[in-house]
Amino acid sequence: MDTRRDLYLIAYDVRNPRRLSKIHRFLTGFKVGGQKSVFEIWATTAELRHIRAQLEAILTADEDRIHILALDPRMKPRCFGRAATFGQDRFIIV
């Protein structure tokens, strides 16, 4: 079982307010940072498969867009303004 977590950025543009609310609520359970329609999440391979499956079940492909981007862990975050990055070495998702 792969327990290594990688950092992903999930951005979405959802047309229907009900689908938007469902996707927002679902992703809030995984996020460690972000705002409005862009979330940072740490996920294992299995969790990412689950996230993708759930998002595909909610969205309407011809109206909505969701981007899942894997971020390079070697990259140093550069935050500007009030932006902040997740600063913990370890955490637990309950």
C-alpha positions as CSV (number, residue, x, y, z in Angstrom):
1,M,0.0,0.0,0.0
2,D,1.5,3.3,-1.1
3,T,1.2,5.8,1.7
4,R,3.4,8.5,0.2
5,R,1.5,11.7,-0.3
6,D,2.1,14.2,-3.2
7,L,1.0,17.8,-3.5
8,Y,-1.7,18.5,-6.1
9,L,-3.4,21.7,-7.1
10,I,-7.1,21.3,-8.1
11,A,-8.8,24.1,-9.9
12,Y,-12.4,24.0,-11.1
13,D,-14.9,26.0,-13.1
14,V,-18.4,24.6,-12.6
15,R,-21.4,26.2,-14.3
16,N,-24.3,24.8,-12.2
17,P,-24.6,26.1,-8.6
18,R,-25.7,22.7,-7.2
19,R,-22.7,20.9,-8.8
20,L,-20.4,23.7,-7.8
21,S,-21.6,23.4,-4.1
22,K,-21.2,19.6,-4.2
23,I,-17.6,19.8,-5.7
24,H,-16.6,22.5,-3.2
25,R,-17.9,20.5,-0.2
26,F,-16.3,17.3,-1.4
27,L,-12.8,18.9,-2.0
28,T,-13.0,20.8,1.3
29,G,-12.5,17.4,3.0
30,F,-9.1,17.1,1.4
31,K,-7.7,20.6,1.1
32,V,-4.8,21.9,3.1
33,G,-4.9,25.3,1.5
34,G,-6.3,27.3,-1.3
35,Q,-9.3,29.6,-1.9
36,K,-12.6,29.6,-3.7
37,S,-12.1,27.3,-6.7
38,V,-8.4,26.4,-6.3
39,F,-7.4,23.9,-3.6
40,E,-4.0,22.4,-2.5
41,I,-4.3,18.8,-1.4
42,W,-1.9,16.2,-0.3
43,A,-3.0,12.8,-1.5
44,T,-1.9,9.2,-2.0
45,T,-2.3,7.5,-5.3
46,A,-5.4,5.7,-4.0
47,E,-6.9,8.9,-2.6
48,L,-6.3,10.7,-5.9
49,R,-8.1,7.9,-7.8
50,H,-11.0,8.3,-5.4
51,I,-11.0,12.1,-5.8
52,R,-11.0,11.8,-9.6
53,A,-13.8,9.2,-9.6
54,Q,-16.0,11.4,-7.4
55,L,-15.4,14.5,-9.4
56,E,-16.1,12.7,-12.7
57,A,-19.4,11.5,-11.2
58,I,-20.5,15.0,-10.2
59,L,-19.4,17.1,-13.1
60,T,-21.0,17.5,-16.5
61,A,-18.2,17.1,-19.0
62,D,-19.6,19.5,-21.7
63,E,-20.2,22.3,-19.2
64,D,-17.6,22.1,-16.4
65,R,-13.8,22.1,-16.2
66,I,-11.6,20.6,-13.5
67,H,-7.8,20.6,-13.6
68,I,-5.7,18.4,-11.4
69,L,-2.0,19.4,-11.4
70,A,0.8,17.5,-9.7
71,L,3.2,20.0,-8.1
72,D,6.9,19.3,-8.0
73,P,7.9,18.7,-4.3
74,R,11.4,20.1,-5.0
75,M,9.8,23.5,-5.9
76,K,10.0,26.1,-3.1
77,P,6.6,27.9,-2.7
78,R,6.7,31.6,-3.4
79,C,3.8,33.4,-1.7
80,F,2.9,37.0,-2.2
81,G,0.5,39.3,-0.4
82,R,-1.5,37.4,2.2
83,A,-0.8,34.1,0.7
84,A,0.6,31.3,2.9
85,T,1.6,27.7,2.3
86,F,1.0,24.6,4.4
87,G,3.8,24.4,6.9
88,Q,3.5,21.0,8.6
89,D,5.8,18.1,7.9
90,R,3.1,15.6,8.9
91,F,-0.6,15.6,9.2
92,I,-3.6,13.3,9.4
93,I,-6.8,13.4,7.3
94,V,-9.7,12.2,9.4
